[in-house]
Amino acid sequence: MLDLGCGNGGKLAELVADGATASVGVDVSGNFLGTPPPGLELVRGDLNELASMPGLAGRTFDRILFLQSFGYARDPVRTLREARAILADDGFILLTRTHPIRYAVERAEEHGTSLGEEYFSSAPFSYLSGWNDRISLTKRRYTVSDLVNFFSAAGLWIETAAEPQLSEDARAATRTSRSG
């Protein structure tokens, strides 16, 4: 398993504790757990440079994870192609992202602009990292169709897409408000 943008490696350490083997976490910060568990290797590196990362050369992975990290890809198609090159034939990529409408709502409220303007804006946005207040992180804005197109251009396909769902209580409240 390869976790690209693994942060401190904590989530991958949990997966190793649950049985994942020969796992590698890559993060640009290098601010990793003190002592990773056996079977977990943590590598300081940039997910934008997979093809030239010495810790990954000649290796393949059954699972490649982008857990909220794909927004840091400067060239999303290139990053996915490089990930695909080290993916086992029967492997898969798991990519999680915050739904882009969330950021559009936040920016529309902050900037006094419309939701549509912010959703379709292509300008990157930056913010201070949570682990070092001297480091600013920049994410590329995206739409859902952008993600589909990135995968397609990289020679991949999306097998399953899941969006956040309402809790049962929220669903019941929605049904009640519609019928009343």
Backbone as JSON Lines, residues from 0, in Angstrom:
{"i":0,"aa":"M","n":[0.84,-1.17,0.0],"ca":[0.0,0.0,0.0],"c":[0.89,1.23,0.0]}
{"i":1,"aa":"L","n":[0.5,2.23,-0.8],"ca":[1.23,3.49,-0.88],"c":[0.25,4.61,-0.56]}
{"i":2,"aa":"D","n":[0.57,5.41,0.44],"ca":[-0.26,6.55,0.83],"c":[0.48,7.82,0.45]}
{"i":3,"aa":"L","n":[-0.03,8.51,-0.56],"ca":[0.61,9.72,-1.08],"c":[0.0,10.95,-0.41]}
{"i":4,"aa":"G","n":[0.85,11.69,0.29],"ca":[0.37,12.81,1.09],"c":[-0.13,12.31,2.43]}
{"i":5,"aa":"C","n":[0.66,11.46,3.06],"ca":[0.22,10.73,4.26],"c":[0.25,11.55,5.54]}
{"i":6,"aa":"G","n":[0.66,12.83,5.47],"ca":[0.76,13.61,6.71],"c":[1.81,13.0,7.62]}
{"i":7,"aa":"N","n":[1.45,12.77,8.87],"ca":[2.43,12.2,9.8],"c":[2.5,10.67,9.72]}
{"i":8,"aa":"G","n":[1.64,10.06,8.9],"ca":[1.64,8.61,8.75],"c":[0.69,7.9,9.68]}
{"i":9,"aa":"G","n":[-0.04,8.64,10.49],"ca":[-0.93,8.04,11.49],"c":[-2.0,7.14,10.91]}
{"i":10,"aa":"K","n":[-2.69,7.58,9.84],"ca":[-3.74,6.76,9.23],"c":[-3.16,5.49,8.64]}
{"i":11,"aa":"L","n":[-2.0,5.59,7.99],"ca":[-1.37,4.41,7.41],"c":[-0.9,3.46,8.51]}
{"i":12,"aa":"A","n":[-0.43,3.99,9.62],"ca":[-0.04,3.15,10.76],"c":[-1.24,2.35,11.26]}
{"i":13,"aa":"E","n":[-2.42,2.97,11.27],"ca":[-3.64,2.25,11.66],"c":[-3.94,1.12,10.68]}
{"i":14,"aa":"L","n":[-3.78,1.38,9.39],"ca":[-4.02,0.35,8.39],"c":[-3.03,-0.8,8.52]}
{"i":15,"aa":"V","n":[-1.77,-0.48,8.84],"ca":[-0.76,-1.52,9.06],"c":[-1.15,-2.34,10.3]}
{"i":16,"aa":"A","n":[-1.6,-1.67,11.34],"ca":[-2.03,-2.39,12.55],"c":[-3.21,-3.31,12.26]}
{"i":17,"aa":"D","n":[-4.03,-2.95,11.24],"ca":[-5.17,-3.77,10.85],"c":[-4.82,-4.83,9.81]}
{"i":18,"aa":"G","n":[-3.53,-4.94,9.43],"ca":[-3.11,-6.02,8.55],"c":[-2.47,-5.62,7.24]}
{"i":19,"aa":"A","n":[-2.44,-4.34,6.89],"ca":[-1.76,-3.94,5.65],"c":[-0.27,-4.25,5.79]}
{"i":20,"aa":"T","n":[0.33,-4.73,4.72],"ca":[1.75,-5.08,4.78],"c":[2.53,-4.27,3.76]}
{"i":21,"aa":"A","n":[3.83,-4.2,3.96],"ca":[4.75,-3.51,3.05],"c":[4.18,-2.17,2.61]}
{"i":22,"aa":"S","n":[3.86,-1.33,3.57],"ca":[3.21,-0.05,3.29],"c":[4.21,1.09,3.34]}
{"i":23,"aa":"V","n":[4.01,2.05,2.42],"ca":[4.87,3.21,2.33],"c":[4.01,4.46,2.37]}
{"i":24,"aa":"G","n":[4.41,5.41,3.2],"ca":[3.76,6.71,3.25],"c":[4.72,7.76,2.75]}
{"i":25,"aa":"V","n":[4.23,8.66,1.92],"ca":[5.05,9.74,1.37],"c":[4.39,11.07,1.74]}
{"i":26,"aa":"D","n":[5.18,11.98,2.26],"ca":[4.67,13.32,2.55],"c":[5.79,14.33,2.43]}
{"i":27,"aa":"V","n":[5.45,15.5,1.95],"ca":[6.43,16.56,1.74],"c":[6.93,17.14,3.07]}
{"i":28,"aa":"S","n":[6.13,17.04,4.13],"ca":[6.5,17.67,5.4],"c":[7.65,16.96,6.1]}
{"i":29,"aa":"G","n":[7.7,15.63,6.01],"ca":[8.71,14.89,6.75],"c":[8.47,14.89,8.25]}
{"i":30,"aa":"N","n":[7.3,15.34,8.67],"ca":[6.94,15.42,10.09],"c":[6.17,14.15,10.47]}
{"i":31,"aa":"F","n":[6.92,13.04,10.6],"ca":[6.31,11.73,10.75],"c":[6.23,11.28,12.21]}
{"i":32,"aa":"L","n":[5.47,10.2,12.4],"ca":[5.39,9.54,13.71],"c":[6.79,9.21,14.2]}
{"i":33,"aa":"G","n":[6.98,9.23,15.52],"ca":[8.29,8.95,16.08],"c":[8.84,7.59,15.7]}
{"i":34,"aa":"T","n":[8.08,6.55,15.95],"ca":[8.52,5.19,15.64],"c":[7.41,4.49,14.87]}
{"i":35,"aa":"P","n":[7.55,4.39,13.55],"ca":[6.51,3.7,12.78],"c":[6.5,2.21,13.11]}
{"i":36,"aa":"P","n":[5.35,1.57,13.03],"ca":[5.27,0.14,13.3],"c":[6.0,-0.67,12.22]}
{"i":37,"aa":"P","n":[6.37,-1.9,12.54],"ca":[6.99,-2.77,11.52],"c":[6.06,-2.9,10.31]}
{"i":38,"aa":"G","n":[6.64,-2.84,9.12],"ca":[5.85,-2.95,7.9],"c":[5.46,-1.61,7.32]}
{"i":39,"aa":"L","n":[5.85,-0.52,8.01],"ca":[5.53,0.82,7.52],"c":[6.82,1.61,7.32]}
{"i":40,"aa":"E","n":[6.98,2.1,6.11],"ca":[8.12,2.94,5.75],"c":[7.59,4.34,5.43]}
{"i":41,"aa":"L","n":[8.18,5.36,6.03],"ca":[7.76,6.74,5.79],"c":[8.87,7.47,5.06]}
{"i":42,"aa":"V","n":[8.51,8.11,3.94],"ca":[9.49,8.73,3.05],"c":[9.13,10.2,2.85]}
{"i":43,"aa":"R","n":[10.11,11.06,3.03],"ca":[9.87,12.47,2.72],"c":[9.98,12.64,1.21]}
{"i":44,"aa":"G","n":[8.91,13.14,0.61],"ca":[8.9,13.32,-0.83],"c":[7.65,14.05,-1.26]}
{"i":45,"aa":"D","n":[7.64,14.45,-2.51],"ca":[6.57,15.24,-3.08],"c":[5.73,14.39,-4.01]}
{"i":46,"aa":"L","n":[4.43,14.33,-3.8],"ca":[3.57,13.51,-4.67],"c":[3.58,14.0,-6.11]}
{"i":47,"aa":"N","n":[4.14,15.17,-6.34],"ca":[4.28,15.7,-7.71],"c":[5.49,15.13,-8.43]}
{"i":48,"aa":"E","n":[6.31,14.37,-7.74],"ca":[7.55,13.85,-8.32],"c":[7.7,12.34,-8.11]}
{"i":49,"aa":"L","n":[6.65,11.6,-8.31],"ca":[6.68,10.15,-8.05],"c":[7.71,9.42,-8.91]}
{"i":50,"aa":"A","n":[7.81,9.8,-10.17],"ca":[8.7,9.07,-11.09],"c":[10.17,9.21,-10.71]}
{"i":51,"aa":"S","n":[10.51,10.27,-9.99],"ca":[11.92,10.47,-9.64],"c":[12.2,10.25,-8.15]}
{"i":52,"aa":"M","n":[11.26,9.67,-7.43],"ca":[11.45,9.46,-6.0],"c":[12.2,8.15,-5.75]}
{"i":53,"aa":"P","n":[13.43,8.23,-5.21],"ca":[14.24,7.02,-5.02],"c":[13.56,5.94,-4.19]}
{"i":54,"aa":"G","n":[12.77,6.3,-3.2],"ca":[12.11,5.31,-2.34],"c":[11.04,4.5,-3.05]}
{"i":55,"aa":"L","n":[10.66,4.9,-4.26],"ca":[9.61,4.19,-5.0],"c":[10.12,3.48,-6.25]}
{"i":56,"aa":"A","n":[11.35,3.76,-6.64],"ca":[11.91,3.2,-7.87],"c":[11.85,1.67,-7.87]}
{"i":57,"aa":"G","n":[11.31,1.12,-8.96],"ca":[11.26,-0.33,-9.15],"c":[10.19,-1.04,-8.33]}
{"i":58,"aa":"R","n":[9.35,-0.3,-7.64],"ca":[8.33,-0.92,-6.79],"c":[6.96,-0.79,-7.44]}
{"i":59,"aa":"T","n":[6.07,-1.72,-7.09],"ca":[4.67,-1.61,-7.47],"c":[3.84,-1.78,-6.21]}
{"i":60,"aa":"F","n":[2.61,-1.26,-6.27],"ca":[1.73,-1.27,-5.11],"c":[0.34,-1.75,-5.52]}
{"i":61,"aa":"D","n":[-0.27,-2.53,-4.64],"ca":[-1.63,-3.02,-4.87],"c":[-2.67,-1.93,-4.65]}
{"i":62,"aa":"R","n":[-2.37,-1.05,-3.72],"ca":[-3.29,0.04,-3.38],"c":[-2.5,1.33,-3.31]}
{"i":63,"aa":"I","n":[-3.01,2.37,-3.95],"ca":[-2.41,3.7,-3.85],"c":[-3.5,4.63,-3.33]}
{"i":64,"aa":"L","n":[-3.19,5.31,-2.25],"ca":[-4.16,6.17,-1.58],"c":[-3.8,7.64,-1.76]}
{"i":65,"aa":"F","n":[-4.79,8.43,-2.1],"ca":[-4.71,9.89,-2.04],"c":[-5.83,10.3,-1.09]}
{"i":66,"aa":"L","n":[-5.56,10.35,0.2],"ca":[-6.58,10.67,1.18],"c":[-6.54,12.16,1.48]}
{"i":67,"aa":"Q","n":[-7.34,12.92,0.77],"ca":[-7.42,14.38,0.87],"c":[-6.14,15.07,0.43]}
{"i":68,"aa":"S","n":[-5.3,14.41,-0.34],"ca":[-4.02,14.99,-0.75],"c":[-3.96,15.34,-2.23]}
{"i":69,"aa":"F","n":[-4.89,14.87,-3.03],"ca":[-4.81,15.03,-4.48],"c":[-4.88,16.5,-4.9]}
{"i":70,"aa":"G","n":[-5.46,17.35,-4.08],"ca":[-5.55,18.77,-4.39],"c":[-4.2,19.46,-4.44]}
{"i":71,"aa":"Y","n":[-3.15,18.81,-3.95],"ca":[-1.81,19.39,-3.99],"c":[-1.07,19.04,-5.27]}
{"i":72,"aa":"A","n":[-1.68,18.25,-6.13],"ca":[-1.04,17.87,-7.4],"c":[-1.0,19.08,-8.32]}
{"i":73,"aa":"R","n":[0.19,19.5,-8.71],"ca":[0.32,20.64,-9.63],"c":[-0.18,20.27,-11.02]}
{"i":74,"aa":"D","n":[0.06,19.04,-11.44],"ca":[-0.41,18.53,-12.72],"c":[-1.14,17.22,-12.43]}
{"i":75,"aa":"P","n":[-2.45,17.29,-12.17],"ca":[-3.18,16.1,-11.74],"c":[-3.07,14.91,-12.68]}
{"i":76,"aa":"V","n":[-3.1,15.15,-13.98],"ca":[-3.01,14.04,-14.93],"c":[-1.64,13.37,-14.83]}
{"i":77,"aa":"R","n":[-0.58,14.16,-14.79],"ca":[0.77,13.61,-14.66],"c":[0.9,12.8,-13.37]}
{"i":78,"aa":"T","n":[0.38,13.34,-12.27],"ca":[0.46,12.64,-10.99],"c":[-0.26,11.3,-11.06]}
{"i":79,"aa":"L","n":[-1.45,11.29,-11.67],"ca":[-2.18,10.02,-11.81],"c":[-1.46,9.05,-12.74]}
{"i":80,"aa":"R","n":[-0.87,9.55,-13.82],"ca":[-0.12,8.66,-14.73],"c":[1.07,8.03,-14.01]}
{"i":81,"aa":"E","n":[1.77,8.85,-13.22],"ca":[2.92,8.32,-12.47],"c":[2.47,7.32,-11.42]}
{"i":82,"aa":"A","n":[1.33,7.56,-10.79],"ca":[0.79,6.6,-9.83],"c":[0.39,5.31,-10.56]}
{"i":83,"aa":"R","n":[-0.23,5.45,-11.69],"ca":[-0.63,4.29,-12.49],"c":[0.57,3.44,-12.89]}
{"i":84,"aa":"A","n":[1.71,4.08,-13.16],"ca":[2.92,3.36,-13.57],"c":[3.46,2.46,-12.46]}
{"i":85,"aa":"I","n":[3.15,2.77,-11.21],"ca":[3.64,1.93,-10.09],"c":[2.51,1.14,-9.43]}
{"i":86,"aa":"L","n":[1.35,1.12,-10.08],"ca":[0.2,0.37,-9.6],"c":[0.24,-1.05,-10.17]}
{"i":87,"aa":"A","n":[0.04,-2.05,-9.32],"ca":[-0.02,-3.44,-9.78],"c":[-1.19,-3.59,-10.76]}
{"i":88,"aa":"D","n":[-1.08,-4.56,-11.67],"ca":[-2.11,-4.76,-12.7],"c":[-3.51,-4.9,-12.12]}
{"i":89,"aa":"D","n":[-3.63,-5.59,-10.99],"ca":[-4.96,-5.78,-10.4],"c":[-5.2,-4.84,-9.21]}
{"i":90,"aa":"G","n":[-4.39,-3.78,-9.1],"ca":[-4.52,-2.84,-8.0],"c":[-5.54,-1.75,-8.27]}
{"i":91,"aa":"F","n":[-5.7,-0.88,-7.28],"ca":[-6.6,0.26,-7.48],"c":[-6.1,1.48,-6.72]}
{"i":92,"aa":"I","n":[-6.58,2.61,-7.18],"ca":[-6.29,3.9,-6.54],"c":[-7.54,4.32,-5.79]}
{"i":93,"aa":"L","n":[-7.35,4.69,-4.54],"ca":[-8.44,5.23,-3.73],"c":[-8.15,6.71,-3.52]}
{"i":94,"aa":"L","n":[-9.04,7.55,-4.02],"ca":[-8.85,8.98,-3.94],"c":[-10.05,9.58,-3.21]}
{"i":95,"aa":"T","n":[-9.79,10.27,-2.11],"ca":[-10.86,10.96,-1.41],"c":[-10.63,12.46,-1.52]}
{"i":96,"aa":"R","n":[-11.69,13.19,-1.69],"ca":[-11.63,14.65,-1.79],"c":[-12.82,15.21,-1.04]}
{"i":97,"aa":"T","n":[-12.65,16.4,-0.52],"ca":[-13.79,17.13,0.01],"c":[-14.6,17.58,-1.19]}
{"i":98,"aa":"H","n":[-15.92,17.47,-1.1],"ca":[-16.75,17.86,-2.24],"c":[-16.48,19.33,-2.56]}
{"i":99,"aa":"P","n":[-16.24,19.65,-3.83],"ca":[-15.85,21.02,-4.19],"c":[-16.89,22.08,-3.85]}
{"i":100,"aa":"I","n":[-18.13,21.69,-3.69],"ca":[-19.15,22.68,-3.36],"c":[-18.89,23.27,-1.96]}
{"i":101,"aa":"R","n":[-18.27,22.48,-1.08],"ca":[-17.97,22.98,0.26],"c":[-17.06,24.19,0.19]}
{"i":102,"aa":"Y","n":[-15.97,24.07,-0.57],"ca":[-15.03,25.18,-0.69],"c":[-15.68,26.36,-1.41]}
{"i":103,"aa":"A","n":[-16.52,26.08,-2.38],"ca":[-17.19,27.15,-3.11],"c":[-18.1,27.94,-2.17]}
{"i":104,"aa":"V","n":[-18.81,27.26,-1.3],"ca":[-19.68,27.96,-0.34],"c":[-18.84,28.82,0.59]}
{"i":105,"aa":"E","n":[-17.74,28.26,1.12],"ca":[-16.87,29.03,2.03],"c":[-16.31,30.27,1.34]}
{"i":106,"aa":"R","n":[-15.82,30.12,0.12],"ca":[-15.22,31.25,-0.58],"c":[-16.26,32.28,-1.01]}
{"i":107,"aa":"A","n":[-17.45,31.82,-1.4],"ca":[-18.52,32.75,-1.78],"c":[-18.91,33.61,-0.57]}
{"i":108,"aa":"E","n":[-19.01,32.98,0.59],"ca":[-19.34,33.75,1.8],"c":[-18.21,34.71,2.15]}
{"i":109,"aa":"E","n":[-16.98,34.25,2.03],"ca":[-15.83,35.08,2.37],"c":[-15.64,36.25,1.4]}
{"i":110,"aa":"H","n":[-15.85,35.99,0.1],"ca":[-15.57,37.01,-0.93],"c":[-16.79,37.81,-1.36]}
{"i":111,"aa":"G","n":[-17.98,37.4,-0.89],"ca":[-19.2,38.09,-1.33],"c":[-19.5,37.85,-2.8]}
{"i":112,"aa":"T","n":[-19.11,36.69,-3.31],"ca":[-19.34,36.32,-4.71],"c":[-20.43,35.26,-4.78]}
{"i":113,"aa":"S","n":[-20.79,34.86,-5.97],"ca":[-21.82,33.83,-6.12],"c":[-21.21,32.43,-5.98]}
{"i":114,"aa":"L","n":[-22.06,31.5,-5.66],"ca":[-21.64,30.11,-5.53],"c":[-21.09,29.6,-6.87]}
{"i":115,"aa":"G","n":[-21.76,29.94,-7.96],"ca":[-21.31,29.52,-9.29],"c":[-19.95,30.06,-9.65]}
{"i":116,"aa":"E","n":[-19.71,31.35,-9.34],"ca":[-18.4,31.94,-9.62],"c":[-17.3,31.18,-8.9]}
{"i":117,"aa":"E","n":[-17.53,30.87,-7.66],"ca":[-16.5,30.18,-6.86],"c":[-16.36,28.72,-7.26]}
{"i":118,"aa":"Y","n":[-17.45,28.05,-7.57],"ca":[-17.38,26.64,-7.96],"c":[-16.57,26.47,-9.25]}
{"i":119,"aa":"F","n":[-16.77,27.38,-10.2],"ca":[-16.1,27.25,-11.48],"c":[-14.81,28.05,-11.59]}
{"i":120,"aa":"S","n":[-14.38,28.69,-10.52],"ca":[-13.12,29.43,-10.53],"c":[-11.96,28.45,-10.67]}
{"i":121,"aa":"S","n":[-10.99,28.81,-11.48],"ca":[-9.82,27.93,-11.65],"c":[-8.6,28.45,-10.9]}
{"i":122,"aa":"A","n":[-8.74,29.54,-10.18],"ca":[-7.61,30.11,-9.44],"c":[-7.27,29.22,-8.24]}
{"i":123,"aa":"P","n":[-6.0,28.94,-8.01],"ca":[-5.63,28.15,-6.83],"c":[-5.88,28.96,-5.56]}
{"i":124,"aa":"F","n":[-5.97,28.28,-4.43],"ca":[-6.1,29.0,-3.17],"c":[-5.06,28.46,-2.19]}
{"i":125,"aa":"S","n":[-4.6,29.34,-1.33],"ca":[-3.54,29.0,-0.38],"c":[-4.01,29.24,1.04]}
{"i":126,"aa":"Y","n":[-3.42,28.51,1.96],"ca":[-3.72,28.67,3.38],"c":[-2.52,28.18,4.18]}
{"i":127,"aa":"L","n":[-2.43,28.62,5.43],"ca":[-1.33,28.18,6.29],"c":[-1.55,26.73,6.69]}
{"i":128,"aa":"S","n":[-0.48,25.96,6.71],"ca":[-0.59,24.56,7.09],"c":[-0.94,24.46,8.57]}
{"i":129,"aa":"G","n":[-1.51,23.36,8.95],"ca":[-1.84,23.12,10.35],"c":[-0.65,22.65,11.16]}
{"i":130,"aa":"W","n":[0.44,22.27,10.49],"ca":[1.58,21.72,11.21],"c":[2.77,22.66,11.25]}
{"i":131,"aa":"N","n":[2.72,23.77,10.51],"ca":[3.82,24.74,10.56],"c":[3.29,26.07,10.04]}
{"i":132,"aa":"D","n":[3.18,27.06,10.94],"ca":[2.56,28.33,10.56],"c":[3.44,29.18,9.63]}
{"i":133,"aa":"R","n":[4.63,28.71,9.29],"ca":[5.48,29.41,8.33],"c":[5.35,28.83,6.92]}
{"i":134,"aa":"I","n":[4.55,27.78,6.8],"ca":[4.39,27.12,5.51],"c":[2.97,27.32,5.0]}
{"i":135,"aa":"S","n":[2.87,27.81,3.79],"ca":[1.59,28.0,3.13],"c":[1.41,26.88,2.1]}
{"i":136,"aa":"L","n":[0.24,26.27,2.11],"ca":[-0.09,25.21,1.16],"c":[-1.01,25.79,0.09]}
{"i":137,"aa":"T","n":[-0.86,25.31,-1.13],"ca":[-1.7,25.77,-2.23],"c":[-2.42,24.57,-2.83]}
{"i":138,"aa":"K","n":[-3.73,24.69,-2.95],"ca":[-4.54,23.65,-3.58],"c":[-5.13,24.2,-4.86]}
{"i":139,"aa":"R","n":[-5.28,23.32,-5.8],"ca":[-5.9,23.65,-7.07],"c":[-7.4,23.45,-6.91]}
{"i":140,"aa":"R","n":[-8.2,24.39,-7.37],"ca":[-9.65,24.23,-7.34],"c":[-10.05,23.22,-8.41]}
{"i":141,"aa":"Y","n":[-11.18,22.59,-8.24],"ca":[-11.63,21.57,-9.18],"c":[-13.14,21.45,-9.1]}
{"i":142,"aa":"T","n":[-13.71,20.87,-10.13],"ca":[-15.12,20.5,-10.13],"c":[-15.17,18.97,-10.18]}
{"i":143,"aa":"V","n":[-16.33,18.42,-9.99],"ca":[-16.46,16.96,-10.08],"c":[-16.09,16.5,-11.48]}
{"i":144,"aa":"S","n":[-16.51,17.23,-12.5],"ca":[-16.17,16.82,-13.87],"c":[-14.66,16.89,-14.11]}
{"i":145,"aa":"D","n":[-13.96,17.84,-13.46],"ca":[-12.5,17.87,-13.57],"c":[-11.9,16.54,-13.12]}
{"i":146,"aa":"L","n":[-12.36,16.03,-11.98],"ca":[-11.81,14.77,-11.46],"c":[-12.05,13.63,-12.44]}
{"i":147,"aa":"V","n":[-13.24,13.54,-12.98],"ca":[-13.54,12.5,-13.97],"c":[-12.6,12.63,-15.17]}
{"i":148,"aa":"N","n":[-12.41,13.85,-15.64],"ca":[-11.55,14.08,-16.8],"c":[-10.08,13.78,-16.49]}
{"i":149,"aa":"F","n":[-9.6,14.09,-15.29],"ca":[-8.21,13.78,-14.92],"c":[-7.99,12.28,-15.0]}
{"i":150,"aa":"F","n":[-8.9,11.5,-14.44],"ca":[-8.76,10.05,-14.46],"c":[-8.77,9.52,-15.89]}
{"i":151,"aa":"S","n":[-9.68,10.0,-16.68],"ca":[-9.77,9.56,-18.07],"c":[-8.5,9.88,-18.84]}
{"i":152,"aa":"A","n":[-7.99,11.1,-18.68],"ca":[-6.78,11.51,-19.4],"c":[-5.56,10.71,-18.96]}
{"i":153,"aa":"A","n":[-5.59,10.19,-17.73],"ca":[-4.46,9.39,-17.24],"c":[-4.61,7.91,-17.6]}
{"i":154,"aa":"G","n":[-5.66,7.56,-18.34],"ca":[-5.87,6.17,-18.74],"c":[-6.5,5.33,-17.65]}
{"i":155,"aa":"L","n":[-7.16,5.97,-16.71],"ca":[-7.84,5.28,-15.6],"c":[-9.34,5.46,-15.75]}
{"i":156,"aa":"W","n":[-10.1,4.72,-14.99],"ca":[-11.54,4.91,-14.95],"c":[-12.0,4.9,-13.5]}
{"i":157,"aa":"I","n":[-13.15,5.48,-13.28],"ca":[-13.72,5.53,-11.94],"c":[-14.72,4.41,-11.83]}
{"i":158,"aa":"E","n":[-14.45,3.5,-10.93],"ca":[-15.33,2.36,-10.75],"c":[-16.5,2.7,-9.83]}
{"i":159,"aa":"T","n":[-16.23,3.46,-8.78],"ca":[-17.26,3.83,-7.82],"c":[-17.01,5.25,-7.34]}
{"i":160,"aa":"A","n":[-18.07,6.01,-7.25],"ca":[-18.0,7.35,-6.66],"c":[-19.06,7.4,-5.56]}
{"i":161,"aa":"A","n":[-18.68,7.89,-4.41],"ca":[-19.61,7.99,-3.29],"c":[-19.59,9.41,-2.77]}
{"i":162,"aa":"E","n":[-20.78,9.95,-2.54],"ca":[-20.88,11.28,-1.98],"c":[-21.38,11.16,-0.54]}
{"i":163,"aa":"P","n":[-21.11,12.18,0.27],"ca":[-21.6,12.15,1.65],"c":[-23.12,12.0,1.65]}
{"i":164,"aa":"Q","n":[-23.62,11.27,2.61],"ca":[-25.05,11.04,2.72],"c":[-25.59,11.65,4.01]}
{"i":165,"aa":"L","n":[-26.86,11.98,4.0],"ca":[-27.5,12.47,5.21],"c":[-27.64,11.33,6.21]}
{"i":166,"aa":"S","n":[-27.59,11.68,7.48],"ca":[-27.87,10.69,8.52],"c":[-29.35,10.32,8.42]}
{"i":167,"aa":"E","n":[-29.74,9.23,9.04],"ca":[-31.13,8.81,9.01],"c":[-32.04,9.87,9.62]}
{"i":168,"aa":"D","n":[-31.6,10.52,10.71],"ca":[-32.38,11.59,11.34],"c":[-32.56,12.77,10.38]}
{"i":169,"aa":"A","n":[-31.49,13.16,9.68],"ca":[-31.57,14.27,8.73],"c":[-32.47,13.93,7.56]}
{"i":170,"aa":"R","n":[-32.41,12.67,7.1],"ca":[-33.3,12.24,6.01],"c":[-34.75,12.31,6.43]}
{"i":171,"aa":"A","n":[-35.03,11.84,7.66],"ca":[-36.4,11.88,8.17],"c":[-36.89,13.32,8.29]}
{"i":172,"aa":"A","n":[-36.02,14.23,8.76],"ca":[-36.39,15.64,8.9],"c":[-36.67,16.25,7.52]}
{"i":173,"aa":"T","n":[-35.88,15.86,6.51],"ca":[-36.08,16.36,5.15],"c":[-37.41,15.87,4.6]}
{"i":174,"aa":"R","n":[-37.74,14.59,4.82],"ca":[-39.02,14.04,4.35],"c":[-40.18,14.76,5.03]}
{"i":175,"aa":"T","n":[-40.02,15.03,6.33],"ca":[-41.09,15.71,7.08],"c":[-41.3,17.12,6.57]}
{"i":176,"aa":"S","n":[-40.21,17.86,6.31],"ca":[-40.34,19.24,5.84],"c":[-40.93,19.31,4.45]}
{"i":177,"aa":"R","n":[-40.67,18.3,3.63],"ca":[-41.22,18.28,2.27],"c":[-42.72,17.99,2.27]}
{"i":178,"aa":"S","n":[-43.14,17.14,3.19],"ca":[-44.55,16.74,3.2],"c":[-45.42,17.74,3.95]}
{"i":179,"aa":"G","n":[-44.82,18.64,4.7],"ca":[-45.6,19.57,5.52],"c":[-45.89,20.84,4.91]}
